[in-house]
Amino acid sequence: MSIKNVALLAGGYTGEYEVSVNSAQNIKNNLNPTKYRVYTIYITRNSWFYDSAEGKIEIDKNDFSLEIKGEKITFDFAFITIHGTPGEDGKMQGYFDILGIPYNTCDATTSAITMNKAYTKAIVHGIHGLNTAKSVQLFDNDIHEVTTIAATLRFPLFVKPNNGGSSVGMSKVQNAAGLPEALEKAFLEDDQVLVEEFIKGREFSIGVARLQGKVTVLPATEIISSKEFFDYEAKYTPGVSQEITPGRLTVEENQRIANIVTEVYLRLNCRGMVRIDFILLEDTGEFYFIEINTTPGQSANSLIPQQVRSIGLNLGEFYAELIEGAI
């Protein structure tokens, strides 16, 4: 069997550049070198390059190839692990579709839609057992009437960038007086902002992947944060959050959640692996959808690697499944 050339795309244009690089390093460490020759390709606004022993080598964007010591290297597969733009919002996916290079994530359309929290909620609305928080979508060039928002939604509210990848620019607001500052903070990150009612309950995150042609639901991780919500600091600062995998759920809850997230995956036409964040209300056990992440973090301590390990699956085999399934 010939070794496949895999381009591992890391970096991107957002504040999560380093997180993406860590994800890529962990994927590379776990892929079998006898099956895959992995080239980490760094994506920045100014340059797409491979960091070789001889220095930086630019990618030829005409056919996504590299020239190393006079040899032209083309790729059998692109493993995208960029959080936010341009790897999570459909831009890289559209590029690879044009070139005919298979990749590990959802397609360009689904990637673009799922980056938009409001559009995603509109599509999954109506799935049996799934609830979404009441919300208002705002655009940068609109006039934002604080009084109208306050009259439409119940405090406390979450104010967050609509297309944000990792909880950057998010605020929790207790009353109308806090809205202007929270809106300003969110609009620094995006030209669309989502204002939604705060749902109090237990927070979970669950991986879903198509493995050997079958939609597979991984065990849910329960997230207990010492902060008011699971923001960027809570995600990436050791000790701020406690993560329990598998989460403390009954057999009935696990089955119900698996049915809901499978339906979300199918309705959004997902491919590869995604992570779905949700809240269970403490008193009623109702399921509230928060968001879907189509290039979830893959550093050693990230949620999906935790979930894969918890079912006794080798992480390298899991990544290989994603590659072979897409090819």
C-alpha positions as CSV (number, residue, x, y, z in Angstrom):
1,M,0.0,0.0,0.0
2,S,1.5,3.4,-1.0
3,I,2.0,6.1,1.6
4,K,-0.5,8.9,1.2
5,N,0.6,12.5,1.3
6,V,-1.5,14.4,3.8
7,A,-1.5,18.2,4.1
8,L,-2.3,19.2,7.7
9,L,-3.7,22.7,7.6
10,A,-3.1,24.8,10.7
11,G,-3.2,28.4,11.8
12,G,-5.8,30.7,10.2
13,Y,-6.7,34.3,10.6
14,T,-8.2,34.4,14.1
15,G,-6.9,34.6,17.7
16,E,-7.0,30.8,17.8
17,Y,-3.9,30.4,15.6
18,E,-1.9,28.8,18.4
19,V,-4.8,26.5,19.5
20,S,-5.0,25.3,15.8
21,V,-1.2,24.7,15.7
22,N,-1.5,22.6,18.9
23,S,-4.3,20.6,17.4
24,A,-2.3,19.9,14.2
25,Q,0.7,18.8,16.3
26,N,-1.4,16.3,18.2
27,I,-3.0,14.9,14.9
28,K,0.5,14.5,13.4
29,N,1.8,12.8,16.5
30,N,-1.0,10.2,16.3
31,L,-1.1,9.5,12.5
32,N,0.7,6.3,11.5
33,P,3.9,7.4,9.6
34,T,4.0,4.1,7.7
35,K,0.6,5.0,6.1
36,Y,0.7,8.9,6.0
37,R,3.4,11.3,5.1
38,V,2.2,14.4,6.9
39,Y,3.2,18.0,5.9
40,T,2.0,20.7,8.3
41,I,0.9,23.7,6.1
42,Y,0.6,27.0,8.0
43,I,-2.1,29.3,6.8
44,T,-1.7,33.0,7.5
45,R,-3.2,36.1,5.8
46,N,0.1,36.7,3.9
47,S,1.4,33.3,3.3
48,W,0.6,29.5,3.0
49,F,3.8,27.7,3.7
50,Y,5.5,24.5,4.8
51,D,8.3,24.9,7.4
52,S,11.0,22.6,6.1
53,A,14.5,21.9,7.3
54,E,15.7,24.3,4.6
55,G,13.3,27.0,5.7
56,K,9.8,28.2,4.6
57,I,8.5,26.8,1.3
58,E,5.5,28.5,-0.1
59,I,2.5,26.5,-1.4
60,D,1.7,26.8,-5.1
61,K,-1.9,27.8,-4.8
62,N,-2.6,27.0,-8.4
63,D,-2.7,23.3,-7.6
64,F,-1.9,23.2,-3.8
65,S,1.6,21.7,-4.3
66,L,5.0,22.1,-2.8
67,E,8.4,21.9,-4.4
68,I,11.1,20.5,-2.1
69,K,14.6,20.0,-3.4
70,G,13.4,20.0,-7.0
71,E,10.7,17.5,-6.3
72,K,7.0,18.4,-6.8
73,I,4.8,17.2,-4.0
74,T,1.0,16.9,-4.5
75,F,-1.5,15.8,-1.8
76,D,-3.9,12.9,-1.6
77,F,-5.7,14.6,1.3
78,A,-6.1,17.8,3.2
79,F,-6.7,17.6,7.0
80,I,-8.1,21.0,8.0
81,T,-7.7,21.9,11.6
82,I,-8.1,25.6,11.4
83,H,-10.6,27.2,13.9
84,G,-12.6,30.1,12.5
85,T,-11.8,31.6,9.1
86,P,-10.7,30.4,6.5
87,G,-10.8,26.7,7.6
88,E,-14.1,26.5,9.4
89,D,-16.3,28.8,7.3
90,G,-16.2,27.0,4.0
91,K,-13.5,29.0,2.2
92,M,-10.8,26.3,2.3
93,Q,-13.4,23.7,1.5
94,G,-14.5,25.5,-1.6
95,Y,-10.9,25.8,-2.7
96,F,-10.3,22.1,-2.3
97,D,-13.6,21.3,-4.0
98,I,-12.3,23.2,-7.1
99,L,-9.0,21.3,-7.0
100,G,-10.7,18.0,-6.4
101,I,-8.6,17.3,-3.2
102,P,-10.6,15.4,-0.5
103,Y,-10.7,16.8,3.0
104,N,-11.9,15.8,6.5
105,T,-14.6,18.4,7.3
106,C,-18.1,19.3,6.3
107,D,-18.5,20.7,2.8
108,A,-18.3,24.4,1.9
109,T,-22.1,25.0,2.3
110,T,-22.4,23.3,5.6
111,S,-19.2,24.9,6.9
112,A,-20.4,28.4,6.0
113,I,-23.9,27.9,7.4
114,T,-22.7,26.4,10.7
115,M,-20.4,29.3,11.4
116,N,-23.5,31.4,11.5
117,K,-25.2,30.6,14.8
118,A,-28.5,32.2,13.9
119,Y,-28.8,30.3,10.6
120,T,-27.8,27.0,12.2
121,K,-30.5,27.5,14.9
122,A,-33.1,28.1,12.1
123,I,-32.2,24.8,10.4
124,V,-32.2,22.6,13.4
125,H,-35.4,24.1,14.8
126,G,-38.1,21.6,14.8
127,I,-36.0,18.5,15.5
128,H,-37.9,16.4,18.1
129,G,-36.7,17.0,21.6
130,L,-34.4,20.0,20.6
131,N,-35.0,23.4,22.1
132,T,-33.1,26.7,21.3
133,A,-32.8,29.8,23.4
134,K,-35.0,32.7,22.2
135,S,-32.7,35.2,20.5
136,V,-32.4,38.3,18.3
137,Q,-29.9,38.6,15.4
138,L,-28.3,42.1,14.9
139,F,-26.3,43.5,12.0
140,D,-23.6,46.1,12.3
141,N,-25.2,48.7,10.0
142,D,-28.6,48.5,11.8
143,I,-29.8,50.8,14.6
144,H,-29.7,48.8,17.8
145,E,-32.6,49.8,20.1
146,V,-31.6,48.6,23.5
147,T,-35.2,49.1,24.7
148,T,-36.6,46.9,21.9
149,I,-34.1,44.1,22.8
150,A,-34.9,44.4,26.5
151,A,-38.6,44.2,25.7
152,T,-38.3,41.2,23.4
153,L,-35.9,39.0,25.5
154,R,-35.7,38.0,29.2
155,F,-32.6,38.9,31.2
156,P,-29.9,37.7,31.8
157,L,-28.8,37.7,28.2
158,F,-25.8,36.3,26.3
159,V,-24.3,38.7,23.7
160,K,-22.0,36.9,21.2
161,P,-20.5,37.3,17.8
162,N,-22.7,35.4,15.4
163,N,-19.8,33.9,13.4
164,G,-17.3,33.6,16.2
165,G,-15.4,30.3,16.6
166,S,-14.3,30.2,20.2
167,S,-16.4,32.4,22.6
168,V,-14.2,35.5,22.0
169,G,-16.2,38.7,22.4
170,M,-18.9,37.1,24.5
171,S,-20.6,38.8,27.4
172,K,-23.3,37.9,29.9
173,V,-25.6,40.9,30.6
174,Q,-27.9,41.2,33.6
175,N,-29.9,44.3,32.6
176,A,-30.4,46.9,29.8
177,A,-27.7,49.2,31.1
178,G,-25.0,46.5,30.2
179,L,-26.2,46.0,26.7
180,P,-24.4,48.9,24.8
181,E,-20.9,47.8,26.1
182,A,-21.6,44.1,25.4
183,L,-22.8,44.9,21.9
184,E,-19.7,47.0,21.2
185,K,-17.4,44.2,22.4
186,A,-19.2,41.6,20.2
187,F,-19.2,43.9,17.1
188,L,-15.4,44.2,17.4
189,E,-15.3,40.5,16.5
190,D,-18.0,40.3,13.8
191,D,-20.5,42.4,11.8
192,Q,-23.4,40.2,13.1
193,V,-24.2,39.6,16.7
194,L,-26.6,37.2,18.4
195,V,-28.4,38.2,21.6
196,E,-30.0,35.3,23.3
197,E,-31.7,34.4,26.6
198,F,-29.4,32.7,29.1
199,I,-30.3,29.1,29.7
200,K,-29.3,27.8,33.1
201,G,-28.5,24.1,33.3
202,R,-25.7,21.5,33.0
203,E,-23.4,22.1,30.1
204,F,-22.2,19.3,27.8
205,S,-20.3,18.9,24.6
206,I,-20.5,15.8,22.4
207,G,-18.6,14.6,19.4
208,V,-20.3,13.0,16.4
209,A,-18.4,11.5,13.5
210,R,-19.0,9.3,10.5
211,L,-16.9,6.2,11.0
212,Q,-16.9,3.4,8.4
213,G,-20.0,5.0,6.8
214,K,-22.0,5.1,10.1
215,V,-22.9,8.1,12.1
216,T,-21.2,7.5,15.5
217,V,-22.0,9.4,18.7
218,L,-19.1,9.7,21.1
219,P,-19.7,9.9,24.9
220,A,-20.7,13.4,26.1
221,T,-18.3,15.5,28.2
222,E,-19.8,17.4,31.1
223,I,-18.2,20.8,31.6
224,I,-18.2,22.3,35.1
225,S,-16.8,25.8,34.8
226,S,-15.8,28.0,37.8
227,K,-16.6,30.9,35.5
228,E,-20.1,32.0,34.7
229,F,-19.9,30.6,31.2
230,F,-17.5,28.5,29.1
231,D,-15.6,31.3,27.4
232,Y,-12.2,31.4,25.8
233,E,-10.4,31.5,29.2
234,A,-12.5,28.7,30.6
235,K,-11.7,26.6,27.5
236,Y,-7.9,27.1,27.4
237,T,-6.8,27.9,30.9
238,P,-5.9,24.8,33.0
239,G,-7.9,24.5,36.2
240,V,-10.7,27.0,35.2
241,S,-13.1,24.2,34.1
242,Q,-13.6,20.6,35.2
243,E,-14.3,18.2,32.3
244,I,-15.9,14.8,33.0
245,T,-15.9,12.3,30.2
246,P,-18.2,10.4,30.0
247,G,-20.6,13.0,31.5
248,R,-22.9,12.0,34.3
249,L,-26.0,11.1,32.3
250,T,-28.6,8.3,32.7
251,V,-29.0,5.6,30.0
252,E,-32.3,7.3,28.9
253,E,-30.6,10.7,28.7
254,N,-27.7,9.3,26.7
255,Q,-30.1,7.6,24.2
256,R,-32.2,10.7,23.8
257,I,-29.2,13.0,23.3
258,A,-27.7,10.5,20.8
259,N,-30.9,10.6,18.7
260,I,-31.0,14.4,18.8
261,V,-27.4,15.0,17.8
262,T,-27.5,12.4,15.1
263,E,-30.5,14.2,13.6
264,V,-28.6,17.6,13.9
265,Y,-25.6,16.0,12.1
266,L,-27.9,14.6,9.3
267,R,-30.0,17.7,8.9
268,L,-27.0,20.0,8.6
269,N,-25.5,17.5,6.1
270,C,-22.3,17.2,8.2
271,R,-19.3,15.1,7.2
272,G,-16.3,14.0,9.2
273,M,-16.2,14.9,12.9
274,V,-18.2,17.7,14.6
275,R,-18.8,18.8,18.2
276,I,-22.2,19.8,19.4
277,D,-22.5,21.9,22.6
278,F,-25.8,21.7,24.6
279,I,-27.4,22.4,27.9
280,L,-29.7,20.1,29.9
281,L,-32.1,22.0,32.2
282,E,-31.7,20.9,35.7
283,D,-35.4,20.6,36.6
284,T,-36.9,19.3,33.4
285,G,-34.0,17.6,31.6
286,E,-34.9,19.5,28.4
287,F,-32.2,19.6,25.8
288,Y,-31.1,23.1,24.6
289,F,-28.9,23.4,21.5
290,I,-26.0,25.9,21.9
291,E,-23.9,25.5,18.8
292,I,-22.1,23.1,16.5
293,N,-18.3,23.3,15.9
294,T,-17.1,21.7,12.6
295,T,-13.4,21.8,13.2
296,P,-13.3,21.0,16.9
297,G,-10.0,21.3,18.8
298,Q,-7.7,18.3,18.7
299,S,-4.9,19.1,21.2
300,A,-4.2,16.2,23.6
301,N,-6.6,17.6,26.2
302,S,-9.3,18.7,23.8
303,L,-12.8,17.2,24.2
304,I,-13.0,15.0,21.2
305,P,-9.7,13.2,21.9
306,Q,-10.9,12.7,25.5
307,Q,-14.2,11.2,24.2
308,V,-12.4,9.0,21.6
309,R,-10.0,7.6,24.3
310,S,-13.0,7.0,26.7
311,I,-14.5,4.4,24.3
312,G,-11.1,2.7,24.0
313,L,-10.5,3.8,20.5
314,N,-6.9,4.7,19.4
315,L,-6.7,8.4,18.3
316,G,-4.5,7.6,15.3
317,E,-7.1,5.0,14.1
318,F,-9.9,7.6,14.6
319,Y,-8.0,10.1,12.4
320,A,-7.2,7.5,9.8
321,E,-10.9,6.6,9.7
322,L,-11.7,10.2,8.9
323,I,-9.1,10.3,6.1
324,E,-10.0,7.0,4.5
325,G,-13.8,7.6,4.8
326,A,-13.4,11.0,3.0
327,I,-11.1,9.6,0.3
